[in-house]
């Protein structure tokens, strides 16, 4: 009797051991095949000049799907009913979907971002309250590298539900600056000098030419709108160089510094009454 039990146990252990080793081999081989399939898919898509963002998205979906299939195959290898497992997986998916509605919303938004393509990897954008360069568009989140070199992860649903500004689509953009003149300065002379100097700044476009015009009038004098155009990659270089050009142009021309505008808030109560009486008279 004991011998029969020993033989049965030995047989079961042997069968389980062989299945376990077979499962490990199947898992290793399956992982290698998935990696090969993913690499092959990525190479084919890149060979067809498919956008890098779409390639990453499709490869992630294929990789996850193949891994799920591999897990189901391993369960079937051990004799577990895979149809029951599939039903259990579907039920779990429904439960998880109800609990993690936001996660599924991010997934759906990621799909729409890929379909409608408001931006792609390496575009400079403002989305979800974050401004920077897109480094990755994932299944659930998008990675944006901000101007201070911080990678910020933003949920796709937040991006898709908000306004998106893409600074990289158009071939150039405008730099908006202002220059305050003294009331005694000839604005035509200032405009002429600024246009000539700003046109010499590296990476400022000749067409369209820089705009320098009167924007508004203040008590101190007229305010000039200074607006050169440049490629998005050169924006900050042109921004700072234009500020420097404004300062150097006015200094070389010998323009007086603008005075602070007259303000009643700076007067005492007696001073206000005196000023008001002068205005009334």
Residue frames relative to the residue before (quaternion, step in Angstrom):
aa qw qx qy qz dx dy dz
X 1.0000 0.0000 0.0000 0.0000 0.00 0.00 0.00
X 0.6735 0.4897 -0.2820 0.4764 3.52 0.95 -0.98
X 0.6324 0.5418 -0.3233 0.4494 3.51 1.11 -0.78
X 0.6424 0.5176 -0.3226 0.4640 3.59 1.05 -0.78
X 0.6400 0.5159 -0.3264 0.4666 3.58 1.01 -0.84
X 0.6517 0.5222 -0.3096 0.4546 3.55 0.97 -0.90
X 0.6653 0.5003 -0.3024 0.4645 3.55 0.94 -0.89
X 0.6524 0.5103 -0.3148 0.4636 3.62 1.01 -0.83
X 0.6596 0.5028 -0.3054 0.4678 3.56 0.96 -0.92
X 0.6453 0.5208 -0.3173 0.4601 3.56 0.98 -0.86
X 0.6496 0.5213 -0.3118 0.4572 3.55 1.04 -0.86
X 0.6665 0.5035 -0.2976 0.4623 3.58 0.97 -0.91
X 0.6496 0.5105 -0.3143 0.4676 3.57 1.00 -0.88
X 0.6459 0.5200 -0.3216 0.4571 3.55 0.99 -0.84
X 0.6670 0.4999 -0.3053 0.4605 3.56 0.91 -0.94
X 0.6673 0.4939 -0.3055 0.4664 3.57 0.95 -0.91
X 0.6424 0.5337 -0.3236 0.4448 3.56 1.01 -0.87
X 0.6584 0.5033 -0.3070 0.4679 3.54 0.99 -0.90
X 0.6497 0.5068 -0.3154 0.4707 3.59 1.01 -0.82
X 0.6448 0.5260 -0.3203 0.4528 3.54 1.01 -0.86
X 0.6611 0.4862 -0.3033 0.4843 3.58 0.94 -0.86
X 0.6402 0.5194 -0.3225 0.4652 3.55 1.06 -0.80
X 0.6353 0.5273 -0.3276 0.4594 3.57 1.05 -0.77
X 0.6374 0.5165 -0.3267 0.4693 3.58 0.99 -0.83
X 0.6571 0.5011 -0.3093 0.4707 3.55 0.95 -0.91
X 0.6492 0.5182 -0.3127 0.4606 3.56 0.99 -0.89
X 0.6472 0.5214 -0.3159 0.4577 3.58 1.00 -0.83
X 0.6705 0.4917 -0.3012 0.4669 3.59 0.90 -0.93
X 0.6710 0.4880 -0.3011 0.4701 3.58 0.90 -0.96
X 0.6508 0.5269 -0.3141 0.4474 3.56 0.99 -0.89
X 0.6469 0.5156 -0.3178 0.4633 3.59 0.97 -0.84
X 0.6498 0.5084 -0.3158 0.4686 3.57 0.98 -0.83
X 0.6583 0.5030 -0.3109 0.4658 3.57 0.97 -0.84
X 0.6343 0.5196 -0.3304 0.4674 3.59 1.03 -0.76
X 0.6466 0.5089 -0.3198 0.4697 3.58 0.95 -0.87
X 0.6516 0.5086 -0.3178 0.4644 3.58 0.98 -0.83
X 0.6624 0.5086 -0.3069 0.4566 3.58 0.96 -0.92
X 0.6524 0.5136 -0.3120 0.4618 3.58 1.00 -0.85
X 0.6594 0.4966 -0.3100 0.4717 3.59 0.93 -0.87
X 0.6486 0.5154 -0.3154 0.4628 3.57 1.00 -0.86
X 0.6491 0.5132 -0.3142 0.4654 3.59 0.97 -0.87
X 0.6532 0.5107 -0.3160 0.4612 3.59 0.94 -0.88
X 0.6629 0.5091 -0.3062 0.4556 3.57 0.97 -0.87
X 0.6518 0.5138 -0.3144 0.4607 3.59 0.99 -0.86
X 0.6751 0.4959 -0.2992 0.4570 3.58 0.89 -0.93
X 0.6585 0.4885 -0.3143 0.4785 3.57 0.98 -0.78
X 0.6286 0.5377 -0.3326 0.4530 3.56 1.10 -0.69
X 0.6795 0.4478 -0.2725 0.5133 3.56 1.23 -0.54
X 0.4448 -0.7256 0.4171 0.3189 3.58 1.38 0.22
X 0.2421 0.7548 -0.5563 0.2496 3.54 1.00 0.92
X 0.6058 -0.5878 0.3966 0.3607 3.57 -1.04 0.79
X 0.5680 -0.6370 0.4072 0.3253 3.59 -0.97 0.91
X 0.6185 0.5500 -0.3441 0.4433 3.58 1.05 -0.72
X 0.6796 0.4800 -0.2807 0.4785 3.58 0.91 -0.93
X 0.6094 0.5561 -0.3491 0.4444 3.59 1.04 -0.75
X 0.6727 0.4986 -0.2962 0.4595 3.58 0.86 -0.97
X 0.6570 0.5229 -0.3056 0.4489 3.55 0.94 -0.91
X 0.6915 0.4745 -0.2791 0.4677 3.61 0.82 -0.97
X 0.6476 0.5221 -0.3214 0.4525 3.58 0.96 -0.83
X 0.6389 0.5205 -0.3306 0.4600 3.61 0.99 -0.75
X 0.6571 0.5068 -0.3118 0.4627 3.57 0.94 -0.89
X 0.6635 0.5028 -0.3054 0.4622 3.61 0.89 -0.92
X 0.6510 0.5265 -0.3181 0.4449 3.59 0.94 -0.89
X 0.6740 0.4874 -0.2988 0.4679 3.61 0.88 -0.91
X 0.6533 0.5237 -0.3139 0.4477 3.59 0.95 -0.88
X 0.6762 0.4926 -0.2952 0.4615 3.59 0.92 -0.88
X 0.6414 0.5185 -0.3287 0.4602 3.59 1.04 -0.69
X 0.6204 0.5199 -0.3406 0.4783 3.59 1.06 -0.70
X 0.6419 0.5170 -0.3179 0.4687 3.59 0.97 -0.84
X 0.6427 0.5274 -0.3197 0.4545 3.58 1.01 -0.81
X 0.6465 0.5106 -0.3200 0.4678 3.60 0.97 -0.82
X 0.6452 0.5104 -0.3167 0.4722 3.61 0.96 -0.85
X 0.6446 0.5197 -0.3183 0.4616 3.59 1.00 -0.81
X 0.6448 0.5164 -0.3222 0.4622 3.60 1.00 -0.77
X 0.6394 0.5159 -0.3234 0.4695 3.57 1.02 -0.78
X 0.6462 0.5046 -0.3116 0.4804 3.57 1.03 -0.78
X 0.6077 0.5612 -0.3434 0.4448 3.57 1.11 -0.68
X 0.7097 0.4218 -0.2539 0.5039 3.58 1.09 -0.68
X 0.6001 -0.6101 0.3442 0.3862 3.58 1.27 0.17
X 0.4574 0.6648 -0.4665 0.3622 3.58 1.22 0.22
X 0.4912 -0.6686 0.4731 0.2964 3.57 -0.91 0.93
X 0.3034 -0.7995 0.4938 0.1582 3.57 -0.39 1.22
X 0.5873 0.5643 -0.3907 0.4290 3.59 1.12 -0.50
X 0.6389 0.5034 -0.3194 0.4863 3.56 1.04 -0.76
X 0.6376 0.5259 -0.3235 0.4606 3.52 1.03 -0.78
X 0.6395 0.5249 -0.3228 0.4598 3.56 1.01 -0.84
X 0.6475 0.5015 -0.3175 0.4779 3.58 1.02 -0.82
X 0.6448 0.5136 -0.3146 0.4706 3.57 1.03 -0.82
X 0.6457 0.5207 -0.3116 0.4636 3.55 1.02 -0.83
X 0.6456 0.5136 -0.3171 0.4678 3.57 1.02 -0.80
X 0.6532 0.5042 -0.3100 0.4722 3.57 0.98 -0.87
X 0.6468 0.5070 -0.3162 0.4739 3.55 0.99 -0.83
X 0.6269 0.5452 -0.3302 0.4481 3.54 1.08 -0.76
X 0.6427 0.5138 -0.3172 0.4716 3.55 1.03 -0.80
X 0.6643 0.5018 -0.3009 0.4651 3.57 0.95 -0.93
X 0.6687 0.4826 -0.2998 0.4797 3.56 0.92 -0.89
X 0.6326 0.5424 -0.3320 0.4420 3.56 1.05 -0.77
X 0.6542 0.5017 -0.3132 0.4714 3.56 1.03 -0.79
X 0.7003 0.4619 -0.2701 0.4726 3.57 1.01 -0.82
X 0.7837 0.2615 -0.1177 0.5509 3.54 1.05 -0.80
X 0.0294 0.8378 -0.5421 0.0575 3.54 0.77 1.06
X 0.6263 0.5534 -0.3337 0.4361 3.55 1.07 -0.74
X 0.6316 0.5341 -0.3325 0.4530 3.56 1.05 -0.77
X 0.6701 0.4794 -0.2961 0.4832 3.57 0.98 -0.87
X 0.6064 0.5457 -0.3531 0.4581 3.58 1.10 -0.66
X 0.6390 0.5132 -0.3195 0.4757 3.58 1.04 -0.77
X 0.6349 0.5294 -0.3238 0.4603 3.56 1.05 -0.79
X 0.6672 0.4923 -0.2974 0.4733 3.59 0.92 -0.94
X 0.6507 0.5120 -0.3190 0.4612 3.58 0.98 -0.84
X 0.6182 0.5427 -0.3419 0.4544 3.58 1.07 -0.71
X 0.6351 0.5211 -0.3261 0.4676 3.57 1.04 -0.78
X 0.6677 0.4921 -0.3030 0.4693 3.58 0.96 -0.84
X 0.6124 0.5432 -0.3525 0.4534 3.60 1.06 -0.68
X 0.6584 0.4913 -0.3063 0.4810 3.56 1.06 -0.74
X 0.6759 0.4995 -0.3015 0.4502 3.60 0.98 -0.84
X 0.7767 0.3571 -0.1903 0.4828 3.58 0.75 -1.03
X 0.2084 -0.8484 0.4707 0.1231 3.59 1.30 -0.33
X 0.0928 0.8028 -0.5825 0.0871 3.63 0.51 1.07
X 0.7793 -0.0133 -0.0127 0.6264 3.56 1.27 -0.35
X 0.2184 -0.7566 0.6005 0.1390 3.55 -1.30 0.27
X 0.7085 -0.4169 0.3365 0.4593 3.55 -1.31 0.05
X 0.7970 0.2478 -0.2597 0.4858 3.57 -1.08 0.97
X 0.5092 0.6062 -0.4501 0.4129 3.64 1.21 0.11
X 0.3428 -0.7039 0.5835 0.2157 3.55 -1.19 0.68
X 0.0643 0.8354 -0.5318 0.1231 3.57 -0.46 1.23
X 0.2222 -0.6737 0.6639 0.2367 3.47 -1.48 -0.01
X 0.2088 0.7732 -0.5628 0.2043 3.59 -0.54 1.18
X 0.8342 0.1252 -0.1102 0.5257 3.55 -0.96 0.85
X 0.6703 -0.5110 0.2934 0.4511 3.58 1.14 0.59
X 0.6585 0.4736 -0.3018 0.5010 3.61 1.28 0.16
X 0.1570 -0.7784 0.6036 0.0714 3.57 -0.99 0.91
X 0.4274 0.6883 -0.5072 0.2938 3.57 -0.83 0.99
X 0.6377 -0.5230 0.4144 0.3849 3.53 -1.35 -0.27
X 0.4208 -0.7082 0.5085 0.2507 3.58 -0.83 0.99
X 0.1523 -0.8048 0.5700 0.0646 3.56 -0.77 1.07
X 0.8041 -0.0491 0.0413 0.5910 3.60 1.15 -0.54
X 0.1570 -0.7358 0.6498 0.1079 3.54 -1.14 0.74
X 0.1173 -0.8392 0.5305 0.0229 3.58 -0.27 1.29
X 0.7354 -0.4008 0.3029 0.4548 3.54 -1.33 -0.15
X 0.8136 0.2169 -0.0803 0.5334 3.57 1.00 -0.85
X 0.8061 0.1758 -0.0716 0.5605 3.59 1.08 -0.62
X 0.2720 -0.7185 0.6119 0.1879 3.53 -1.36 0.31
X 0.2773 -0.7621 0.5658 0.1487 3.59 -0.92 0.93
X 0.0532 -0.7921 0.6077 -0.0221 3.55 -0.83 1.10
X 0.2476 -0.7556 0.5914 0.1343 3.57 -0.83 1.03
X 0.2976 -0.7991 0.4992 0.1540 3.59 -0.38 1.25
X 0.7169 -0.4680 0.3099 0.4136 3.56 -1.32 0.22
X 0.7059 0.4117 -0.2668 0.5109 3.60 1.13 -0.54
X 0.5543 -0.6780 0.3498 0.3328 3.56 1.25 0.67
X 0.4659 0.6169 -0.4831 0.4111 3.54 0.89 1.04
X 0.3305 -0.7396 0.5525 0.1964 3.57 -0.73 1.06
X 0.0863 -0.8024 0.5905 -0.0010 3.57 -0.65 1.16
X 0.2453 -0.7712 0.5758 0.1167 3.57 -0.81 1.07
X 0.0467 -0.8113 0.5821 -0.0274 3.58 -0.61 1.17
X 0.4905 -0.6592 0.4845 0.3002 3.59 -0.95 0.88
X 0.5428 -0.6540 0.4193 0.3191 3.58 -0.92 0.93
X 0.6306 0.5445 -0.3449 0.4324 3.59 1.03 -0.73
X 0.6307 0.5257 -0.3322 0.4643 3.59 1.03 -0.75
X 0.6528 0.5063 -0.3101 0.4706 3.57 1.01 -0.80
X 0.7171 0.4652 -0.2682 0.4444 3.57 0.79 -1.04
X 0.6836 0.4872 -0.2896 0.4598 3.61 1.12 -0.59
X 0.7038 0.4242 -0.2533 0.5104 3.60 1.25 -0.23
X 0.6474 -0.4882 0.3993 0.4279 3.55 -1.34 0.07
X 0.1781 -0.7716 0.6045 0.0864 3.55 -1.11 0.76
X 0.1144 -0.7660 0.6300 0.0569 3.56 -0.89 1.00
X 0.0903 -0.7904 0.6056 0.0206 3.56 -0.72 1.11
X 0.2128 -0.8186 0.5269 0.0837 3.56 -0.40 1.27
X 0.6579 0.5514 -0.2973 0.4181 3.59 1.24 -0.25
X 0.5298 0.6529 -0.4183 0.3435 3.60 1.19 -0.28
X 0.7236 0.4012 -0.2393 0.5081 3.60 0.82 -0.98
X 0.5724 -0.6353 0.3952 0.3355 3.60 -1.06 0.67
X 0.8044 0.0502 -0.0403 0.5907 3.62 1.15 -0.40
X 0.1826 -0.7639 0.6058 0.1267 3.55 -1.33 0.24
X 0.4834 -0.6812 0.4813 0.2659 3.57 -1.25 0.43
X 0.2837 -0.7181 0.6124 0.1698 3.53 -1.13 0.80
X 0.1671 -0.8151 0.5513 0.0614 3.60 -0.60 1.14
X 0.1331 0.7699 -0.6101 0.1314 3.56 -0.63 1.22
X 0.2356 -0.7513 0.5948 0.1622 3.58 -1.28 0.29
X 0.1413 -0.7696 0.6184 0.0727 3.56 -1.26 0.56
X 0.2686 -0.7774 0.5539 0.1293 3.57 -0.68 1.16
X 0.1838 -0.7838 0.5871 0.0843 3.59 -0.85 1.03
X 0.5120 -0.5798 0.5256 0.3542 3.51 -1.28 0.43
X 0.6059 -0.6061 0.3743 0.3542 3.58 -1.07 0.74
X 0.6924 0.4814 -0.2796 0.4591 3.62 1.16 -0.52
X 0.5400 0.6297 -0.4021 0.3875 3.61 1.27 -0.17
X 0.4468 -0.6618 0.5339 0.2782 3.57 -1.08 0.80
X 0.3558 -0.7764 0.4761 0.2098 3.58 -0.36 1.20
X 0.6062 0.5600 -0.3629 0.4327 3.61 1.07 -0.63
X 0.6448 0.5063 -0.3139 0.4789 3.58 1.02 -0.81
X 0.6541 0.5131 -0.3126 0.4596 3.59 0.97 -0.86
X 0.6484 0.5166 -0.3182 0.4598 3.59 0.95 -0.85
X 0.6525 0.5208 -0.3124 0.4532 3.58 0.94 -0.90
X 0.6773 0.4923 -0.2936 0.4612 3.58 0.88 -0.94
X 0.6701 0.5077 -0.3076 0.4456 3.59 0.90 -0.91
X 0.6423 0.5249 -0.3335 0.4480 3.60 0.90 -0.85
X 0.6643 0.5108 -0.3048 0.4527 3.58 0.95 -0.92
X 0.7195 0.4535 -0.2616 0.4563 3.61 0.87 -0.94
X 0.6595 0.5068 -0.3201 0.4537 3.58 0.97 -0.80
X 0.6139 0.5613 -0.3471 0.4331 3.60 1.06 -0.65
X 0.6676 0.5026 -0.2959 0.4628 3.59 1.21 -0.46
X 0.4919 0.6572 -0.4390 0.3652 3.60 1.24 -0.12
X 0.5131 -0.6488 0.4550 0.3298 3.63 -0.87 0.87
X 0.8436 0.1980 -0.1900 0.4615 3.54 -1.15 0.88
X 0.4817 0.5974 -0.4778 0.4275 3.61 1.20 0.29
X 0.4306 -0.7286 0.4732 0.2447 3.57 -0.76 1.05
X 0.4315 -0.6700 0.5411 0.2684 3.55 -1.15 0.68
X 0.7889 0.1124 -0.0490 0.6021 3.57 1.15 -0.66
X 0.4445 -0.2996 -0.8087 0.2421 1.56 -1.01 2.26
X 0.5245 -0.6488 0.4597 0.3042 3.55 -1.11 0.76
X 0.6236 -0.5462 0.3894 0.4013 3.61 -1.14 0.50
X 0.3050 -0.7353 0.5809 0.1702 3.57 -1.11 0.79
X 0.0675 0.7550 -0.6498 0.0554 3.56 -0.93 0.97
X 0.2118 0.7741 -0.5591 0.2084 3.58 -0.34 1.26
X 0.5988 -0.5436 0.4328 0.3982 3.55 -1.29 0.28
X 0.2624 -0.7851 0.5482 0.1192 3.54 -0.77 1.10
X 0.7762 -0.1729 0.1560 0.5860 3.58 0.92 -0.94
X 0.3790 -0.6939 0.5579 0.2523 3.56 -1.34 0.10
X 0.0816 -0.7744 0.6264 0.0347 3.54 -1.08 0.83
X 0.6904 -0.4519 0.3513 0.4425 3.58 -1.30 0.06
X 0.6554 0.5149 -0.3090 0.4581 3.58 1.15 -0.62
X 0.6970 -0.3921 0.2890 0.5263 3.58 1.14 -0.62
X 0.6975 -0.4564 0.3224 0.4486 3.60 -1.23 -0.06
X 0.2746 -0.7305 0.6031 0.1650 3.56 -1.23 0.64
X 0.2552 -0.7814 0.5558 0.1240 3.57 -0.80 1.07
X 0.3128 -0.6910 0.6164 0.2115 3.54 -1.15 0.74
X 0.0927 -0.7966 0.5973 0.0042 3.58 -0.65 1.17
X 0.0932 0.8427 -0.5098 0.1456 3.56 -0.31 1.28
X 0.0204 -0.7872 0.6162 -0.0180 3.60 -0.10 1.25
X 0.3234 -0.7279 0.5723 0.1948 3.58 -1.28 0.40
X 0.0708 0.7969 -0.5945 0.0804 3.57 -1.04 0.77
X 0.6179 -0.5010 0.4418 0.4149 3.54 -1.35 0.10
X 0.6324 -0.5702 0.3658 0.3756 3.57 -1.09 0.69
X 0.6394 0.5500 -0.3312 0.4231 3.61 1.03 -0.75
X 0.7367 0.4016 -0.2188 0.4981 3.60 1.17 -0.56
X 0.3111 0.8094 -0.4731 0.1556 3.60 1.27 0.08
X 0.7484 0.4170 -0.2529 0.4496 3.58 0.61 -1.07
X 0.5998 0.5419 -0.3696 0.4583 3.59 1.07 -0.59
X 0.6768 0.4668 -0.2870 0.4917 3.60 0.95 -0.88
X 0.6029 0.5717 -0.3505 0.4323 3.60 1.03 -0.75
X 0.7267 0.4242 -0.2466 0.4808 3.58 0.74 -1.04
X 0.6516 0.5125 -0.3255 0.4548 3.61 0.97 -0.79
X 0.6387 0.5191 -0.3311 0.4615 3.60 1.06 -0.68
X 0.6137 0.5295 -0.3411 0.4761 3.59 1.02 -0.73
X 0.6593 0.4994 -0.3021 0.4740 3.56 0.98 -0.87
X 0.6471 0.5262 -0.3179 0.4510 3.58 1.00 -0.82
X 0.6143 0.5400 -0.3502 0.4564 3.60 1.03 -0.74
X 0.6708 0.5011 -0.2897 0.4637 3.56 0.87 -0.98
X 0.7104 0.4610 -0.2721 0.4570 3.59 0.78 -1.00
X 0.6239 0.5445 -0.3418 0.4443 3.61 1.03 -0.72
X 0.6988 0.4627 -0.2744 0.4714 3.58 0.84 -0.95
X 0.6331 0.5265 -0.3328 0.4596 3.60 1.08 -0.69
X 0.6742 0.4934 -0.2918 0.4656 3.59 0.91 -0.93
X 0.6777 0.4820 -0.2910 0.4729 3.59 1.08 -0.70
X 0.4311 -0.7250 0.4472 0.2974 3.59 1.25 -0.22
X 0.2968 0.7678 -0.5195 0.2290 3.59 1.12 0.56
X 0.4602 -0.6603 0.5061 0.3099 3.60 -1.00 0.71
X 0.5497 -0.6148 0.4503 0.3421 3.56 -1.16 0.61
X 0.5314 -0.6264 0.4527 0.3468 3.61 -0.97 0.76
X 0.3785 -0.7160 0.5406 0.2275 3.56 -1.04 0.78
X 0.5875 -0.5596 0.4430 0.3812 3.54 -1.25 0.48
X 0.4943 -0.6660 0.4590 0.3184 3.62 -0.88 0.84
X 0.5724 -0.6025 0.4445 0.3343 3.55 -1.16 0.74
X 0.0099 0.8195 -0.5703 0.0554 3.61 -0.79 0.98
X 0.4447 -0.6849 0.5138 0.2629 3.55 -0.91 0.91
X 0.5943 0.6048 -0.3678 0.3818 3.59 1.09 -0.61
X 0.6576 0.5160 -0.3071 0.4550 3.56 1.17 -0.54
X 0.6269 0.5487 -0.3336 0.4411 3.64 1.24 -0.20
X 0.5015 -0.6004 0.5193 0.3440 3.52 -1.28 0.41
X 0.6962 -0.4558 0.3251 0.4492 3.58 -1.26 0.13
X 0.6471 0.5000 -0.3236 0.4759 3.59 1.02 -0.77
X 0.6480 0.5245 -0.3170 0.4522 3.56 1.02 -0.83
X 0.6338 0.5298 -0.3284 0.4580 3.58 1.04 -0.76
X 0.6555 0.5087 -0.3169 0.4595 3.55 0.97 -0.86
X 0.6477 0.5162 -0.3226 0.4583 3.59 1.01 -0.81
X 0.6619 0.5050 -0.3055 0.4621 3.54 0.96 -0.93
X 0.6562 0.5145 -0.3153 0.4531 3.56 0.96 -0.87
X 0.6441 0.5179 -0.3247 0.4599 3.59 1.01 -0.78
X 0.6309 0.5222 -0.3335 0.4670 3.58 1.10 -0.73
X 0.6507 0.5075 -0.3224 0.4638 3.57 1.01 -0.78
X 0.6655 0.5119 -0.3010 0.4521 3.58 0.96 -0.89
X 0.6580 0.5058 -0.3146 0.4607 3.59 1.05 -0.76
